[in-house]
Amino acid sequence: MRAPRNTNQFLMREKYQLMHLRSDSVGTESGGSDCEMDPLDMDSYLGVLENARGALMECTGEARPASSPSARCPTGTGAAAGPLQEESQQYFPSEDDVIESELFMERDFDEFCSRIA
């Protein structure tokens, strides 16, 4: 599996997987209504997931081995790639980015549900 390029990509993938798992558990016998999601459930799930991952990163803090960044980034390592940063700033998408991502995922998921129905 490829590592996500940024937090937004990771969260979109997690949200899509959650929508997919829920549609499988509900079934598709009554049509497209089974594919509808309660956005509050997904948002709280993703918030808890992101907070848990952030807490895990903070807990490891200084105890991280020096080889850890190269283990997380297998491509582009070595002298030619330049120095690796130990800590990177988290990407915070704008509200427009979030809305656009959610709309795209809903359309994509609806298309997916219509294909398997």
N, C-alpha and C positions, 0 to 999 in steps of 0.2 A: 504494500500500500504506500502511496506517495504521501509525503508530509504536506500539510496544508501550507499555502503561501502566507496566509495571515489568519487572524482570529475570525474575521468575517466569513472566510471560506470554510473554516472548521465548523463554525456555528451553523452555517447553511447546510453543510453535509449532515451534521447531527440532527438538525430539524427535519431534513428530508427523510433520514433513516427512521426517525421517530414517527413521522407521518406514515411511512411505508409499513412499519411494524403495527401501528394501530389499525390500518386498513386491513391488514392480514388477520388480525385478531377479531375484528368486527365481522368480516366477511363481505361479500359483494352481491348477495342475493336480492337485496331490495333496491338496487340501482345505485345512482351517484350519491345519494344522501349518506351512505355509509362512509364516504370519503371525507365528509366535512369534519373539521377538527374544532375543538375549543381552543382558541388562540391563547387563552389565559393559562391553560395547562402546559402548553408548549413553552411559553415564555418563562413560566416559573421553573420548569424542568431545565431549560437552558441556563437560566440565572443561577440555579443551584449547581449545575455542572460547571459553569465558568468560575463561580466562587470557590468550589471545591478544588479545581485545578490551580487557581491562584493561591489558595491556602497551602496546597502541597508545594508549590514552587517557593513560597515564602518560608516554609518550614525547613526546606533543605538548605536555603541560604548559603553560607560560607562552606558548608560541609560537602559541597559538590566537588567531585574530582576534576582535575585540570583537563582530563581528556573528554569530559562530558560534552562540550560544544561540538567537537568533531564527531562524536557518536551520534548526535542529533542531526548533523548536516553532513552526510556521507559524500556529497558532491561539492567540489570547490574547495577542498581542504588542501593543505600543503603550503609551501613557500610562495607559489605563484598566485594563490588566492588572496594573499595579504593576511593581516592579523584578524582574528575572529573576535567579535565583541562578546563578552561574557553575558551581559544583560542587554536586551533590546527593549525599546519602548513599545507598549501595547498599542495596537491600531484601534482607534475609536471611530467607527463609521458615522457619517452625518445622518441626520434623520431621513433625508431623501434617499441615501444609500440603503438604509434599512427598509424603507417602504418599497423601494424598487426591488430589493432582494426578496421580500415577502411576497410581493405580487408575482414575481417571476416563479417563485417556488410553488405558489398556489396554482398558477396556470400549468406549470410542468406536472404537478401532482394530479391535477384534474385530468390532464391528457393521459397520464399513466393509468389512472383509474378507468378512464373510458376505454383504453386499449385492452385491459384485462377483464372488463365486464362482458 
